[in-house]
């Protein structure tokens, strides 16, 4: 049987814990970034082209394979790394080679970067290389945007809808 003093002590401990939890849920106040500033975010996931070309197997090569492995065309799974660049107001703020995900290097490459900026108009230029080429870029976008205080402008990439998009 529980003694009244023990029950009272448990109630006090629970009340202190609940009060502490309630206090920490609202204090200290936290802001992700200065409310007078804005944020530009680069966020996308995209798979580059295969690292090497598909090759057609000869009849002799096919005969060497087990019957369940015979395919006329051998295509590699591994993909190229993406080269991504982002300029804000003609200043390069991000440049990176993004490796493909997955054990076999055959998944999508992912970018997620945030850049705090002053609120107001900004010129953006985003570039992406997703092919085996050595120079230049396959996808580019140059755009003027208005960044509002406390808000974010997101740069997304979807090859199937034409490349970079501002959200």
Backbone as a printed PyTorch tensor [residue, N CA C, xyz], in Angstrom:
tensor([[[  0.8310,  -1.1800,   0.0000],
         [  0.0000,   0.0000,   0.0000],
         [  0.8830,   1.2550,   0.0000]],

        [[  0.5460,   2.2090,  -0.8380],
         [  1.3370,   3.4300,  -0.9430],
         [  1.0020,   4.3810,   0.1950]],

        [[  2.0230,   4.9960,   0.7130],
         [  1.8420,   5.9560,   1.7990],
         [  1.5180,   7.3180,   1.1970]],

        [[  0.7130,   8.1190,   1.8980],
         [  0.3510,   9.4470,   1.3720],
         [  1.5650,  10.3320,   1.0870]],

        [[  2.6260,  10.2210,   1.8610],
         [  3.8190,  11.0440,   1.6180],
         [  4.4710,  10.6540,   0.2950]],

        [[  4.4820,   9.3680,   0.0090],
         [  5.0880,   8.8870,  -1.2410],
         [  4.2660,   9.3490,  -2.4420]],

        [[  2.9400,   9.2870,  -2.3410],
         [  2.0630,   9.7560,  -3.4180],
         [  2.2590,  11.2500,  -3.6300]],

        [[  2.3460,  11.9980,  -2.5520],
         [  2.5660,  13.4430,  -2.6480],
         [  3.8840,  13.7680,  -3.3110]],

        [[  4.9320,  13.0070,  -2.9940],
         [  6.2460,  13.2290,  -3.5950],
         [  6.2060,  12.9370,  -5.0950]],

        [[  5.5010,  11.8570,  -5.4840],
         [  5.3780,  11.5390,  -6.9070],
         [  4.6340,  12.6320,  -7.6520]],

        [[  3.5630,  13.1530,  -7.0800],
         [  2.7940,  14.2330,  -7.7020],
         [  3.6900,  15.4590,  -7.8860]],

        [[  4.4900,  15.7830,  -6.8610],
         [  5.3960,  16.9400,  -6.9730],
         [  6.4380,  16.7330,  -8.0730]],

        [[  7.0150,  15.5470,  -8.1450],
         [  8.0210,  15.2690,  -9.1730],
         [  7.3960,  15.3590, -10.5640]],

        [[  6.2000,  14.7740, -10.7340],
         [  5.5240,  14.8420, -12.0360],
         [  5.1670,  16.2770, -12.4000]],

        [[  4.7280,  17.0780, -11.4280],
         [  4.3670,  18.4770, -11.6900],
         [  5.6030,  19.2800, -12.1010]],

        [[  6.7310,  19.0430, -11.4110],
         [  7.9630,  19.7470, -11.7720],
         [  8.3930,  19.3500, -13.1840]],

        [[  8.3200,  18.0550, -13.5070],
         [  8.6980,  17.5900, -14.8450],
         [  7.7840,  18.1990, -15.9080]],

        [[  6.4710,  18.2190, -15.6670],
         [  5.5270,  18.7910, -16.6290],
         [  5.7680,  20.2890, -16.8000]],

        [[  6.0340,  20.9810, -15.6950],
         [  6.3160,  22.4140, -15.7870],
         [  7.5910,  22.7000, -16.5610]],

        [[  8.6360,  21.9080, -16.3090],
         [  9.8950,  22.0620, -17.0310],
         [  9.7090,  21.7780, -18.5200]],

        [[  8.9750,  20.7260, -18.8350],
         [  8.7020,  20.3880, -20.2310],
         [  7.9080,  21.5030, -20.9190]],

        [[  6.9040,  22.0390, -20.2340],
         [  6.1240,  23.1500, -20.7930],
         [  6.9730,  24.3830, -21.0120]],

        [[  7.8560,  24.6970, -20.0690],
         [  8.7260,  25.8560, -20.2150],
         [  9.6760,  25.6820, -21.3980]],

        [[ 10.3030,  24.5070, -21.5120],
         [ 11.2660,  24.2910, -22.5830],
         [ 10.6020,  24.1970, -23.9540]],

        [[  9.3040,  23.9770, -24.0100],
         [  8.6370,  23.9400, -25.3120],
         [  8.4400,  25.3300, -25.9080]],

        [[  8.5300,  26.3770, -25.0890],
         [  8.3580,  27.7330, -25.6030],
         [  9.5560,  28.6340, -25.3430]],

        [[ 10.4610,  28.2320, -24.4810],
         [ 11.6260,  29.0500, -24.1480],
         [ 12.8540,  28.1700, -24.1210]],

        [[ 13.9970,  28.6160, -24.3850],
         [ 14.2850,  29.9080, -24.9790],
         [ 13.7770,  29.9590, -26.4140]],

        [[ 13.4400,  31.1450, -26.8620],
         [ 12.8960,  31.2820, -28.2130],
         [ 13.9940,  30.9650, -29.2340]],

        [[ 13.5810,  30.3770, -30.3470],
         [ 14.5140,  29.9740, -31.3830],
         [ 14.0190,  30.4870, -32.7290]],

        [[ 14.8900,  31.1290, -33.4530],
         [ 14.5750,  31.5210, -34.8230],
         [ 15.6180,  30.9000, -35.7310]],

        [[ 15.1600,  30.3460, -36.8420],
         [ 16.0810,  29.6830, -37.7680],
         [ 17.0560,  30.6650, -38.3810]],

        [[ 16.5700,  31.8440, -38.7120],
         [ 17.4440,  32.8860, -39.2400],
         [ 16.7680,  34.2190, -38.9840]],

        [[ 17.5140,  35.2700, -39.1420],
         [ 17.0190,  36.6200, -38.8810],
         [ 15.7440,  36.8770, -39.6860]],

        [[ 14.6420,  37.2570, -39.0090],
         [ 13.3740,  37.4730, -39.7380],
         [ 13.4440,  38.5710, -40.8050]],

        [[ 14.4290,  39.4510, -40.7320],
         [ 14.5750,  40.4920, -41.7500],
         [ 15.2860,  39.9560, -42.9950]],

        [[ 15.8720,  38.7780, -42.8780],
         [ 16.6000,  38.1640, -43.9890],
         [ 15.6720,  37.2050, -44.7330]],

        [[ 16.1270,  36.7150, -45.8660],
         [ 15.4390,  35.6840, -46.6200],
         [ 16.3660,  34.4970, -46.8100]],

        [[ 15.8620,  33.4450, -47.4220],
         [ 16.6560,  32.2330, -47.5960],
         [ 16.4950,  31.7380, -49.0270]],

        [[ 17.6200,  31.3370, -49.6240],
         [ 17.5950,  30.6650, -50.9210],
         [ 18.0220,  29.2270, -50.6630]],

        [[ 17.2010,  28.2780, -51.1080],
         [ 17.4890,  26.8610, -50.8850],
         [ 17.6280,  26.1530, -52.2260]],

        [[ 18.6610,  25.3580, -52.3340],
         [ 18.8760,  24.5000, -53.5000],
         [ 18.5760,  23.0870, -53.0300]],

        [[ 17.5430,  22.4870, -53.5790],
         [ 17.1120,  21.1830, -53.0920],
         [ 16.5790,  20.3420, -54.2440]],

        [[ 17.2710,  19.2390, -54.5490],
         [ 16.7930,  18.3390, -55.5960],
         [ 17.4700,  16.9880, -55.4800]],

        [[ 16.9130,  16.0250, -56.1680],
         [ 17.4760,  14.6850, -56.2810],
         [ 17.3600,  14.2900, -57.7500]],

        [[ 18.4820,  13.9220, -58.3590],
         [ 18.4960,  13.6480, -59.7970],
         [ 19.5750,  12.6060, -60.0970]],

        [[ 19.2800,  11.6770, -60.9770],
         [ 20.2460,  10.6600, -61.3870],
         [ 20.9460,  11.1030, -62.6650]],

        [[ 22.2600,  11.0400, -62.6520],
         [ 23.0380,  11.3820, -63.8400],
         [ 22.9570,  10.2760, -64.8800]],

        [[ 23.5670,  10.5160, -66.0130],
         [ 23.5850,   9.5210, -67.0790],
         [ 24.4750,   8.3410, -66.6770]],

        [[ 24.2860,   7.1850, -67.3260],
         [ 25.1780,   6.0520, -67.0410],
         [ 26.6370,   6.4340, -67.3140]],

        [[ 27.5310,   5.8560, -66.5170],
         [ 28.9490,   6.2070, -66.6100],
         [ 29.5610,   5.7770, -67.9360]],

        [[ 29.1040,   4.6690, -68.5040],
         [ 29.5920,   4.2100, -69.7990],
         [ 28.4040,   3.8430, -70.6880]],

        [[ 28.6580,   3.7980, -71.9890],
         [ 27.6180,   3.4530, -72.9590],
         [ 27.2050,   1.9900, -72.8310]],

        [[ 25.9880,   1.7030, -73.2380],
         [ 25.5520,   0.3100, -73.3460],
         [ 26.3110,  -0.3260, -74.5110]],

        [[ 26.5430,  -1.6340, -74.4140],
         [ 27.2300,  -2.3060, -75.5210],
         [ 26.4190,  -3.5260, -75.9450]],

        [[ 26.4580,  -3.7890, -77.2450],
         [ 25.7480,  -4.9370, -77.8160],
         [ 26.6550,  -6.1470, -77.7570]],

        [[ 26.1340,  -7.2390, -77.2000],
         [ 26.9190,  -8.4650, -77.0770],
         [ 26.8360,  -9.2810, -78.3640]],

        [[ 27.9450,  -9.9230, -78.7020],
         [ 27.9660, -10.7990, -79.8830],
         [ 27.3190, -12.1340, -79.5240]],

        [[ 27.0300, -12.9190, -80.5380],
         [ 26.4140, -14.2260, -80.3020],
         [ 27.3420, -15.1230, -79.4780]],

        [[ 28.6460, -15.0230, -79.6920],
         [ 29.5980, -15.8270, -78.9210],
         [ 29.5640, -15.4360, -77.4410]],

        [[ 29.4960, -14.1350, -77.1800],
         [ 29.4320, -13.6710, -75.7920],
         [ 28.1310, -14.1140, -75.1320]],

        [[ 27.0440, -14.0760, -75.8690],
         [ 25.7600, -14.5320, -75.3310],
         [ 25.7940, -16.0170, -75.0100]],

        [[ 26.4280, -16.8160, -75.8740],
         [ 26.5070, -18.2650, -75.6520],
         [ 27.2970, -18.6080, -74.4020]],

        [[ 28.2460, -17.7460, -74.0090],
         [ 29.0500, -17.9900, -72.8110],
         [ 28.2600, -17.7480, -71.5290]],

        [[ 27.1740, -17.0020, -71.6250],
         [ 26.3630, -16.6780, -70.4450],
         [ 25.3470, -17.7760, -70.1690]],

        [[ 24.9290, -17.8480, -68.9150],
         [ 23.8530, -18.7760, -68.5500],
         [ 22.5850, -18.3360, -69.2770]],

        [[ 21.6890, -19.2700, -69.5870],
         [ 20.4780, -18.9210, -70.3450],
         [ 19.6500, -17.8030, -69.7160]],

        [[ 19.5910, -17.7600, -68.3810],
         [ 18.7790, -16.7170, -67.7350],
         [ 19.4790, -15.3550, -67.6930]],

        [[ 20.7400, -15.2870, -68.0970],
         [ 21.5000, -14.0420, -68.0790],
         [ 21.6990, -13.4540, -69.4710]],

        [[ 21.1220, -14.0610, -70.4720],
         [ 21.3620, -13.6310, -71.8520],
         [ 20.4890, -12.4400, -72.2250]],

        [[ 21.1480, -11.3110, -72.3600],
         [ 20.5040, -10.0990, -72.8590],
         [ 21.3790,  -9.5710, -73.9810]],

        [[ 20.7740,  -9.1520, -75.0490],
         [ 21.5320,  -8.7040, -76.2160],
         [ 22.3280,  -7.4340, -75.9450]],

        [[ 21.8660,  -6.6230, -74.9930],
         [ 22.5290,  -5.3600, -74.6900],
         [ 22.9430,  -5.3610, -73.2190]],

        [[ 24.1940,  -5.0290, -72.9550],
         [ 24.7200,  -4.9440, -71.5960],
         [ 24.8460,  -3.4680, -71.2360]],

        [[ 24.0450,  -3.0320, -70.2740],
         [ 24.0760,  -1.6310, -69.8410],
         [ 24.5970,  -1.5550, -68.4060]],

        [[ 25.5800,  -0.7040, -68.1470],
         [ 26.1160,  -0.5730, -66.7950],
         [ 25.1160,   0.1460, -65.8910]],

        [[ 25.2040,  -0.1290, -64.5950],
         [ 24.3060,   0.5060, -63.6380],
         [ 24.8820,   1.8170, -63.1030]],

        [[ 26.2040,   1.8980, -62.9960],
         [ 26.8380,   3.0450, -62.3560],
         [ 26.5680,   4.3350, -63.1270]],

        [[ 26.3540,   5.4100, -62.3910],
         [ 26.0370,   6.7090, -62.9830],
         [ 27.1380,   7.7220, -62.6880]],

        [[ 27.1720,   8.7930, -63.4750],
         [ 28.1740,   9.8440, -63.2710],
         [ 27.7880,  10.7080, -62.0730]],

        [[ 28.7920,  11.3410, -61.4810],
         [ 28.5370,  12.3250, -60.4300],
         [ 28.0300,  13.5990, -61.0850]],

        [[ 27.1900,  14.3250, -60.3850],
         [ 26.6770,  15.5950, -60.8980],
         [ 27.5980,  16.7240, -60.4720]],

        [[ 27.7950,  17.6870, -61.3490],
         [ 28.4830,  18.9240, -60.9890],
         [ 27.4150,  20.0010, -60.8960]],

        [[ 27.3250,  20.6420, -59.7330],
         [ 26.2990,  21.6630, -59.4980],
         [ 26.9810,  22.9550, -59.0800]],

        [[ 26.5310,  24.0580, -59.6660],
         [ 27.0070,  25.3810, -59.2750],
         [ 25.8160,  26.2980, -59.0860]],

        [[ 25.9320,  27.2000, -58.1020],
         [ 24.9010,  28.2030, -57.8690],
         [ 25.5760,  29.5410, -57.6250]],

        [[ 25.1670,  30.5300, -58.4190],
         [ 25.6360,  31.9030, -58.2310],
         [ 24.4680,  32.7500, -57.7460]],

        [[ 24.7320,  33.5670, -56.7300],
         [ 23.7520,  34.5290, -56.2430],
         [ 24.3830,  35.9010, -56.4080]],

        [[ 23.7470,  36.7570, -57.1750],
         [ 24.2570,  38.1030, -57.4560],
         [ 25.6870,  38.0480, -57.9970]],

        [[ 25.9140,  37.1650, -58.9710],
         [ 27.2010,  36.9890, -59.6560],
         [ 28.3330,  36.5440, -58.7300]],

        [[ 28.0080,  35.9620, -57.5970],
         [ 29.0060,  35.4130, -56.6850],
         [ 28.7490,  33.9190, -56.5320]],

        [[ 29.7560,  33.1100, -56.8050],
         [ 29.6240,  31.6630, -56.6920],
         [ 29.5030,  31.2960, -55.2110]],

        [[ 28.3230,  30.8070, -54.8030],
         [ 28.1030,  30.4530, -53.4040],
         [ 28.1220,  28.9430, -53.1740]],

        [[ 28.0180,  28.1610, -54.2600],
         [ 27.9990,  26.7040, -54.1060],
         [ 28.5280,  26.0450, -55.3670]],

        [[ 29.4450,  25.1010, -55.1720],
         [ 29.9640,  24.2780, -56.2750],
         [ 30.3370,  22.9450, -55.6640]],

        [[ 29.7870,  21.8620, -56.2120],
         [ 30.0620,  20.5530, -55.6390],
         [ 29.8460,  19.4570, -56.6760]],

        [[ 30.6110,  18.3800, -56.5160],
         [ 30.3820,  17.1470, -57.2670],
         [ 29.5660,  16.2460, -56.3540]],

        [[ 28.3880,  15.8510, -56.8110],
         [ 27.4960,  15.0320, -56.0070],
         [ 27.5420,  13.5930, -56.5040]],

        [[ 28.0740,  12.6700, -55.7030],
         [ 28.1680,  11.2820, -56.1510],
         [ 26.7930,  10.6190, -56.1450]],

        [[ 26.6080,   9.6140, -56.9920],
         [ 25.3270,   8.9070, -56.9950],
         [ 25.1930,   8.0690, -55.7200]],

        [[ 23.9710,   7.8680, -55.2890],
         [ 23.7240,   7.0590, -54.1000],
         [ 23.6510,   5.5880, -54.4800]],

        [[ 23.5600,   4.7430, -53.4880],
         [ 23.4080,   3.3110, -53.7170],
         [ 24.7350,   2.5830, -53.6890]],

        [[ 24.6680,   1.3130, -53.3490],
         [ 25.8710,   0.4810, -53.2540],
         [ 26.5630,   0.3790, -54.6090]],

        [[ 25.7730,   0.2420, -55.6610],
         [ 26.3450,   0.1150, -57.0120],
         [ 26.5710,   1.4720, -57.6780]],

        [[ 26.3390,   2.5700, -56.9530],
         [ 26.5070,   3.8990, -57.5470],
         [ 25.5130,   4.1640, -58.6550]],

        [[ 24.2950,   3.6070, -58.5180],
         [ 23.2970,   3.7270, -59.5760],
         [ 22.0740,   4.5330, -59.1600]],

        [[ 22.1380,   5.1940, -58.0150],
         [ 20.9910,   5.9650, -57.5430],
         [ 21.1130,   7.4350, -57.8770]],

        [[ 20.1840,   8.1850, -57.3580],
         [ 20.1490,   9.6220, -57.5950],
         [ 21.1680,  10.3430, -56.7120]],

        [[ 21.6820,  11.4430, -57.2020],
         [ 22.5220,  12.3440, -56.4190],
         [ 21.5940,  13.3760, -55.7970]],

        [[ 21.8910,  13.7840, -54.5680],
         [ 20.9950,  14.6760, -53.8470],
         [ 21.7330,  15.9190, -53.3800]],

        [[ 21.0820,  17.0750, -53.5330],
         [ 21.6180,  18.3460, -53.0420],
         [ 20.5880,  18.9900, -52.1330]],

        [[ 21.0540,  19.5150, -51.0050],
         [ 20.2080,  20.3240, -50.1360],
         [ 21.1120,  21.3230, -49.4360]],

        [[ 21.0310,  22.5590, -49.8560],
         [ 21.8480,  23.6220, -49.2940],
         [ 20.9770,  24.8590, -49.0840]],

        [[ 21.2600,  25.5950, -48.0140],
         [ 20.5340,  26.8280, -47.7070],
         [ 21.5080,  27.9930, -47.6580]],

        [[ 21.0690,  29.1390, -48.1760],
         [ 21.9080,  30.3250, -48.2220],
         [ 21.1050,  31.5270, -47.7340]],

        [[ 21.4020,  32.0640, -46.5370],
         [ 20.7110,  33.2670, -46.0850],
         [ 21.1480,  34.4700, -46.9130]],

        [[ 20.1720,  35.2920, -47.3050],
         [ 20.4520,  36.4840, -48.1100],
         [ 19.6260,  37.6480, -47.5800]],

        [[ 20.0540,  38.8410, -47.9190],
         [ 19.2600,  40.0270, -47.5930],
         [ 17.9420,  39.9620, -48.3590]],

        [[ 16.8720,  40.4200, -47.7560],
         [ 15.5960,  40.4760, -48.4530],
         [ 15.7140,  41.4730, -49.6040]],

        [[ 15.0160,  41.1700, -50.7050],
         [ 15.0430,  42.0470, -51.8570],
         [ 15.3100,  41.2790, -53.1330]],

        [[ 15.5740,  41.9990, -54.2170],
         [ 15.8210,  41.3290, -55.5030],
         [ 17.2210,  40.7190, -55.5640]],

        [[ 17.3010,  39.5580, -56.2030],
         [ 18.5760,  38.8630, -56.3770],
         [ 18.5860,  38.1920, -57.7350]],

        [[ 19.7730,  38.1040, -58.3350],
         [ 19.9190,  37.3460, -59.5750],
         [ 20.4930,  35.9790, -59.2180]],

        [[ 19.8730,  34.9500, -59.7650],
         [ 20.3030,  33.5730, -59.5280],
         [ 20.7550,  32.9530, -60.8300]],

        [[ 21.8120,  32.1720, -60.7660],
         [ 22.2230,  31.3690, -61.9120],
         [ 22.6020,  29.9900, -61.3820]],

        [[ 21.8730,  28.9800, -61.8440],
         [ 22.1330,  27.6000, -61.4400],
         [ 22.5860,  26.8190, -62.6610]],

        [[ 23.5780,  25.9380, -62.4430],
         [ 24.1170,  25.1220, -63.5360],
         [ 24.2820,  23.6830, -63.0480]],

        [[ 24.0490,  22.7410, -63.9800],
         [ 24.1530,  21.3230, -63.6450],
         [ 24.7280,  20.5490, -64.8240]],

        [[ 25.6890,  19.6860, -64.5210],
         [ 26.2100,  18.7530, -65.5240],
         [ 25.8600,  17.3460, -65.0470]],

        [[ 25.0730,  16.6190, -65.8540],
         [ 24.6710,  15.2580, -65.4910],
         [ 25.0820,  14.2410, -66.5510]],

        [[ 26.0780,  14.5950, -67.3680],
         [ 26.5240,  13.7110, -68.4520],
         [ 28.0210,  13.4360, -68.3040]],

        [[ 28.5610,  12.7050, -69.2610],
         [ 29.9780,  12.3380, -69.2480],
         [ 30.8720,  13.4440, -69.8170]],

        [[ 30.3270,  14.5350, -70.2410],
         [ 31.1360,  15.6030, -70.8330],
         [ 32.1170,  16.1550, -69.8060]],

        [[ 33.2210,  16.7020, -70.2940],
         [ 34.2860,  17.2070, -69.4320],
         [ 34.1630,  18.7030, -69.1610]],

        [[ 33.5660,  19.4380, -70.0950],
         [ 33.4460,  20.8930, -69.9700],
         [ 31.9900,  21.3010, -70.1320]],

        [[ 31.6490,  22.4600, -69.5920],
         [ 30.3140,  23.0080, -69.7860],
         [ 29.2650,  22.3360, -68.9240]],

        [[ 28.0150,  22.7330, -69.1550],
         [ 26.8990,  22.2470, -68.3650],
         [ 25.7720,  21.8000, -69.2840]],

        [[ 25.0030,  20.8390, -68.8130],
         [ 23.8630,  20.3370, -69.5730],
         [ 22.6000,  21.1400, -69.3040]],

        [[ 22.5050,  21.7100, -68.1190],
         [ 21.3080,  22.4520, -67.7170],
         [ 21.7340,  23.7640, -67.0590]],

        [[ 21.1020,  24.8600, -67.4580],
         [ 21.3710,  26.1530, -66.8350],
         [ 20.0630,  26.8980, -66.6360]],

        [[ 20.0860,  27.8170, -65.6760],
         [ 18.9400,  28.6770, -65.4290],
         [ 19.4620,  29.9900, -64.8650]],

        [[ 19.0290,  31.0900, -65.4290],
         [ 19.3440,  32.4140, -64.9030],
         [ 18.0210,  33.1350, -64.6830]],

        [[ 17.8380,  33.6600, -63.4950],
         [ 16.5500,  34.2620, -63.1760],
         [ 16.7210,  35.3390, -62.1120]],

        [[ 15.8830,  36.3460, -62.1990],
         [ 15.7890,  37.3740, -61.1630],
         [ 14.6540,  36.9690, -60.2270]],

        [[ 14.9050,  37.0160, -58.9170],
         [ 13.8750,  36.6540, -57.9430],
         [ 13.7780,  37.7370, -56.8840]],

        [[ 12.6270,  37.8040, -56.2520],
         [ 12.3940,  38.7070, -55.1320],
         [ 12.2910,  37.8420, -53.8820]],

        [[ 13.2330,  38.0260, -52.9720],
         [ 13.2230,  37.2660, -51.7200],
         [ 12.5910,  38.1420, -50.6460]],

        [[ 11.4950,  37.6640, -50.0740],
         [ 10.7900,  38.4230, -49.0360],
         [ 11.3670,  38.1300, -47.6610]],

        [[ 11.2790,  39.0710, -46.7380],
         [ 11.8220,  38.8540, -45.3880],
         [ 11.1640,  37.6440, -44.7160]],

        [[ 11.9830,  36.7900, -44.1160],
         [ 11.4870,  35.6260, -43.3960],
         [ 10.9870,  34.4940, -44.2740]],

        [[ 11.1160,  34.6170, -45.5990],
         [ 10.6140,  33.5890, -46.5240],
         [ 11.7760,  32.9220, -47.2600]],

        [[ 11.4510,  31.7920, -47.8870],
         [ 12.4510,  31.0340, -48.6370],
         [ 12.0830,  30.9630, -50.1070]],

        [[ 13.0960,  30.9820, -50.9480],
         [ 12.9590,  30.7150, -52.3740],
         [ 13.6830,  29.4020, -52.6200]],

        [[ 12.9790,  28.4260, -53.2090],
         [ 13.5530,  27.1010, -53.4050],
         [ 13.8570,  26.8880, -54.8830]],

        [[ 15.0600,  26.3970, -55.1550],
         [ 15.4560,  26.0340, -56.5170],
         [ 15.4060,  24.5150, -56.6040]],

        [[ 14.5430,  24.0150, -57.4610],
         [ 14.3550,  22.5840, -57.6390],
         [ 14.8280,  22.2170, -59.0400]],

        [[ 15.0530,  20.9420, -59.2800],
         [ 15.4510,  20.4830, -60.6060],
         [ 14.6560,  19.2440, -60.9650]],

        [[ 14.0240,  19.2750, -62.1370],
         [ 13.3120,  18.1330, -62.6880],
         [ 13.5870,  18.1090, -64.1830]],

        [[ 14.3630,  17.1510, -64.6300],
         [ 14.7190,  17.0610, -66.0540],
         [ 13.4800,  16.8660, -66.9080]],

        [[ 12.5060,  16.1050, -66.4150],
         [ 11.3170,  15.7960, -67.2080],
         [ 10.4050,  17.0060, -67.4190]],

        [[ 10.5770,  18.0710, -66.6270],
         [  9.7580,  19.2700, -66.8170],
         [ 10.5790,  20.4580, -67.2960]],

        [[ 11.7820,  20.2000, -67.7880],
         [ 12.5520,  21.2790, -68.4040],
         [ 13.7310,  21.7930, -67.6120]],

        [[ 14.0580,  21.2010, -66.4880],
         [ 15.2500,  21.6200, -65.7540],
         [ 14.9430,  22.3020, -64.4500]],

        [[ 15.6440,  23.4140, -64.1830],
         [ 15.5170,  24.1190, -62.9140],
         [ 14.1870,  24.8490, -62.8290]],

        [[ 13.6150,  24.8560, -61.6430],
         [ 12.3700,  25.5680, -61.3640],
         [ 12.5330,  26.3460, -60.0670]],

        [[ 11.9400,  27.5120, -59.9980],
         [ 11.9040,  28.3140, -58.7790],
         [ 10.5540,  28.0790, -58.1220]],

        [[ 10.5970,  27.6640, -56.8740],
         [  9.3490,  27.4120, -56.1320],
         [  9.1640,  28.4500, -55.0540]]])
